[in-house]
């Protein structure tokens, strides 16, 4: 459904001129520099897949989504979505995709969402029976059947986001681009949106490309992730493989036997690994993955252990480190 080969996008932006004189010069002679927003990105997304697109702010995620939706023209490379070149903006292509951006609204602010839905029905030429069926399904699953007649400006942020999803999916698109769909929502609204997207995927099998800074969104919705850093794709694979590839350490947590009354010497445990916590009740040590078994044996030998747990770093921490590290080449 989505096929991307060596996609590139560069922008020319004004060069920052330091100081007052620099600002004054830029009024008469503005210099620009070339910024590579996306560099040599290739991937595919198939029917029924929800693929997470991860990256720090400015990594190029939204630029990729906009190119695939036909909003931005690439500098180089190629992309095919449902067999179309997105930037040709063929009506047959636009009738089969949807773009939901968490920070932008497509509904009329002062009108009830139902009125906007009727307009979209006419734009996409959705037959009456299919429109009623789809609208009933979406409003029922999202629990907003009673709110569609309320002016959008009177809805809560969570209710407005649900209406945006309904508006985007009324024509049953085969490809859906979701750019931060849960941004700013409370926990209950985020959960409702996630459950809805999973149910919609199971019933209609669209290809979905999702960008989000919420790792809970990614872990709940996506089995596969793409990680973009400084415009380059540095990882494409199963979410579980992120841990195997980038988690270099494990965390050993020891619960001590209180009856032993031992005094923990944190300095003496430094030879085992990085001591994260050392109290009379708990010792936590971070060690390289290769030394996990040996380090666990040392802790068992030195301390009165009541319980021992070995944990992987959570995915959010691992992805955060990938974002923070600079200068890594793409695989």
C-alpha positions in Angstrom: 0.0 0.0 0.0 2.8 2.4 0.9 6.1 2.0 -0.9 8.9 4.6 -0.2 12.3 4.4 -1.9 15.2 6.8 -1.1 12.9 9.7 -0.3 14.6 13.0 0.3 13.5 16.5 1.2 15.5 19.7 1.6 14.4 23.2 2.5 16.1 26.5 2.2 15.7 28.6 5.4 17.1 32.0 6.3 20.5 32.0 7.9 20.5 33.3 11.4 22.4 36.6 11.6 23.8 37.3 15.1 23.4 40.7 16.7 21.7 43.9 15.7 23.8 44.6 12.6 23.1 41.0 11.4 19.4 41.5 11.8 19.6 44.8 10.0 21.6 43.3 7.1 19.0 40.5 6.7 16.3 43.1 6.0 18.1 44.0 2.7 20.0 40.8 1.9 18.7 37.6 3.3 21.0 34.7 3.2 19.7 31.1 3.2 21.1 27.7 4.1 20.0 24.3 2.9 18.4 22.0 5.6 18.0 18.3 4.9 14.7 17.4 6.6 14.5 13.8 5.1 17.5 12.0 3.7 17.4 8.6 1.8 14.4 7.1 3.6 13.0 3.7 2.3 10.2 1.5 3.8 7.0 -0.3 3.0 3.6 -0.5 4.9 1.2 -3.2 4.0 -2.6 -3.7 4.4 -3.8 -3.9 8.0 -0.5 -2.7 9.4 -0.2 0.0 12.0 3.4 1.2 11.8 4.8 3.7 14.3 7.0 6.5 13.0 9.3 7.7 15.9 11.7 10.6 16.1 12.7 13.6 18.2 11.2 17.0 17.4 12.6 18.1 14.0 13.7 14.6 13.0 11.5 14.7 9.8 8.4 12.6 10.8 5.8 15.1 9.9 7.6 16.0 6.6 7.5 12.3 5.7 3.8 12.1 6.4 3.1 15.3 4.5 5.0 14.0 1.4 3.1 10.7 1.5 -0.2 12.6 1.8 0.7 14.8 -1.2 1.0 18.0 0.7 4.8 18.4 0.3 6.7 17.6 -2.9 9.9 15.6 -2.3 13.4 16.8 -3.4 14.3 13.3 -4.6 13.4 9.6 -4.4 10.0 8.0 -5.0 6.9 7.1 -3.2 3.8 5.1 -4.2 0.7 5.1 -2.1 -2.0 2.8 -3.4 -0.1 2.8 -6.7 -0.3 6.6 -7.0 2.4 9.3 -6.8 1.0 11.3 -3.8 2.2 14.7 -5.1 0.2 14.3 -8.3 -2.8 14.7 -6.1 -5.0 12.5 -8.2 -8.7 12.6 -7.0 -8.7 8.8 -7.0 -5.8 8.9 -4.6 -7.2 11.5 -2.3 -10.5 9.7 -2.1 -8.7 6.7 -0.5 -6.5 8.3 2.1 -7.1 10.2 5.3 -4.8 12.6 7.3 -5.4 13.3 11.0 -3.1 15.9 12.6 -3.6 16.3 16.4 -2.7 20.0 16.3 -4.9 20.9 13.3 -8.7 20.9 13.0 -10.8 20.2 9.8 -14.2 20.7 11.4 -16.2 24.0 11.3 -15.7 25.5 14.8 -19.2 27.1 15.2 -21.2 24.3 13.6 -22.2 20.8 14.9 -19.9 18.1 13.7 -22.9 16.5 12.0 -23.0 19.4 9.6 -19.4 19.0 8.7 -19.9 15.2 8.2 -22.7 15.9 5.7 -20.4 18.2 3.8 -17.6 15.5 3.7 -20.2 13.0 2.6 -20.9 15.1 -0.5 -17.2 15.8 -1.1 -16.3 12.1 -1.1 -19.6 11.2 -2.7 -20.4 8.5 -0.1 -23.7 6.7 -0.8 -26.5 7.5 1.7 -26.8 3.9 3.1 -23.0 3.5 3.5 -22.8 7.0 5.1 -25.4 6.1 7.7 -23.8 2.8 8.4 -20.3 4.2 8.8 -21.4 7.2 10.9 -23.5 5.0 13.2 -20.6 2.6 13.6 -18.0 5.3 14.3 -20.1 7.3 16.7 -21.2 4.2 18.6 -17.7 2.8 19.0 -16.3 6.2 20.1 -19.3 6.9 22.4 -20.2 10.3 20.9 -23.6 9.6 19.4 -25.2 12.4 21.5 -22.5 15.0 20.9 -22.6 15.1 17.1 -25.4 17.8 17.2 -23.3 20.0 19.6 -21.3 22.9 18.1 -17.7 21.9 17.9 -16.5 24.8 20.0 -18.6 23.5 23.0 -17.0 20.0 22.9 -14.1 19.0 25.2 -10.7 18.4 23.6 -11.2 14.6 23.7 -14.6 14.8 22.1 -13.3 17.1 19.4 -10.5 14.6 18.6 -13.0 11.8 18.3 -15.0 14.0 15.9 -11.9 14.6 13.9 -11.3 10.8 13.6 -14.9 10.3 12.5 -14.5 13.0 9.8 -11.3 11.4 8.6 -12.7 7.9 8.4 -16.3 8.6 7.0 -15.2 7.6 3.5 -13.5 4.4 4.7 -9.9 5.3 3.5 -7.5 2.5 2.7 -4.5 4.4 4.0 -4.6 6.5 7.2 -1.9 9.0 8.3 -2.1 9.8 12.0 0.2 12.7 13.2 0.1 12.9 17.0 -3.6 11.9 17.3 -3.7 11.8 21.1 -1.7 15.0 21.8 -3.2 17.0 24.7 -5.8 14.3 25.6 -6.4 13.0 29.1 -5.7 9.4 29.9 -9.2 8.2 29.4 -9.5 9.9 26.0 -6.2 8.5 24.9 -7.3 5.0 25.8 -10.6 5.5 24.0 -8.8 6.6 20.8 -6.4 3.7 20.9 -9.1 1.1 21.4 -11.1 2.6 18.6 -8.1 2.5 16.2 -7.4 -1.1 17.0 -11.1 -2.0 16.4 -11.2 0.0 13.2 -8.1 -1.7 11.9 -9.5 -5.2 12.6 -12.7 -4.4 10.7 -11.5 -2.4 7.7 -7.8 -3.4 7.4 -6.3 0.0 6.4 -2.6 0.7 6.2 -1.8 3.1 9.1 1.3 5.3 9.6 1.3 6.7 13.1 3.6 9.4 14.6 3.4 10.0 18.3 5.5 11.1 21.2 3.4 8.9 23.5 5.2 5.5 23.9 1.9 4.1 25.3 0.3 4.8 21.9 3.2 3.0 20.1 3.4 0.0 22.5 -0.4 -0.5 22.4 -1.0 0.0 18.6 2.2 -0.9 16.8 4.1 -4.1 16.4 6.5 -2.5 14.0 8.3 0.9 14.3 10.4 3.2 12.1 12.9 5.4 14.0 14.0 8.5 12.2 17.0 10.6 13.5 18.2 13.8 11.8 16.2 12.9 8.7 17.6 9.4 8.3 15.9 6.1 9.0 18.0 4.3 11.7 15.7 1.4 12.5 12.9 -0.5 10.8 11.6 -3.6 12.5 9.6 -5.1 15.3 9.1 -3.0 18.5 10.5 -5.9 20.5 13.7 -5.8 18.5 14.4 -2.2 19.6 15.2 -3.6 23.0 17.4 -6.4 21.7 19.4 -3.9 19.5 19.6 -0.8 21.7 19.3 -2.0 25.3 22.9 -2.5 26.3 22.2 -2.9 30.0 19.9 -4.7 32.4 18.7 -3.7 35.8 19.1 -6.1 38.7 16.8 -5.4 41.7 17.5 -7.2 44.9 15.1 -7.2 47.9 17.0 -7.9 51.0 16.1 -10.1 53.9 15.2 -7.6 56.7 15.9 -10.2 59.4 19.6 -10.3 58.4 20.1 -6.6 59.4 22.9 -6.1 56.9 24.4 -2.7 56.2 24.8 -2.3 52.5 28.2 -0.8 51.3 27.4 0.8 48.0 31.1 1.4 47.3 31.9 -2.3 47.7 29.2 -3.1 45.1 30.7 -0.8 42.5 32.7 -3.8 41.2 29.4 -5.5 40.2 28.0 -2.7 38.2 26.5 0.8 38.4 24.8 1.1 41.7 21.5 2.9 41.2 20.1 2.4 44.7 21.4 0.9 47.9 19.3 0.9 51.0 18.7 -1.5 53.9 15.7 -2.9 52.0 16.6 -2.7 48.3 19.7 -2.7 46.0 19.5 -1.9 42.3 22.5 -2.3 40.0 22.7 -1.7 36.3 25.0 -4.1 34.4 26.0 -4.8 30.8 23.7 -7.5 29.3 26.7 -9.9 28.8 27.4 -9.7 32.6 23.9 -10.3 33.8 24.3 -13.9 35.0 27.7 -13.2 36.6 26.5 -10.0 38.3 23.4 -11.8 39.7 25.6 -14.6 41.1 27.8 -12.0 42.8 24.9 -10.3 44.4 23.5 -13.6 45.6 26.8 -14.5 47.2 27.4 -11.1 48.9 23.9 -10.1 50.1 21.1 -11.8 52.1 18.7 -11.9 49.1 15.0 -12.4 49.6 14.1 -11.7 46.0 15.9 -11.0 42.7 14.4 -9.4 39.6 16.1 -8.8 36.2 14.5 -6.1 34.1 15.0 -4.7 30.6 15.0 -0.9 30.2 11.6 0.3 29.2 11.1 1.1 25.6 10.5 4.8 26.2 13.9 5.1 27.9 15.6 3.2 25.1 14.0 5.3 22.3 14.9 8.4 24.2 18.6 7.4 24.2 18.4 6.8 20.5 17.1 10.3 20.0 19.7 11.8 22.2 22.7 10.0 20.7 24.1 11.9 17.7 26.2 10.9 14.8 25.0 7.3 14.4 24.9 6.1 10.9 21.9 4.4 9.4 22.1 0.6 9.2 
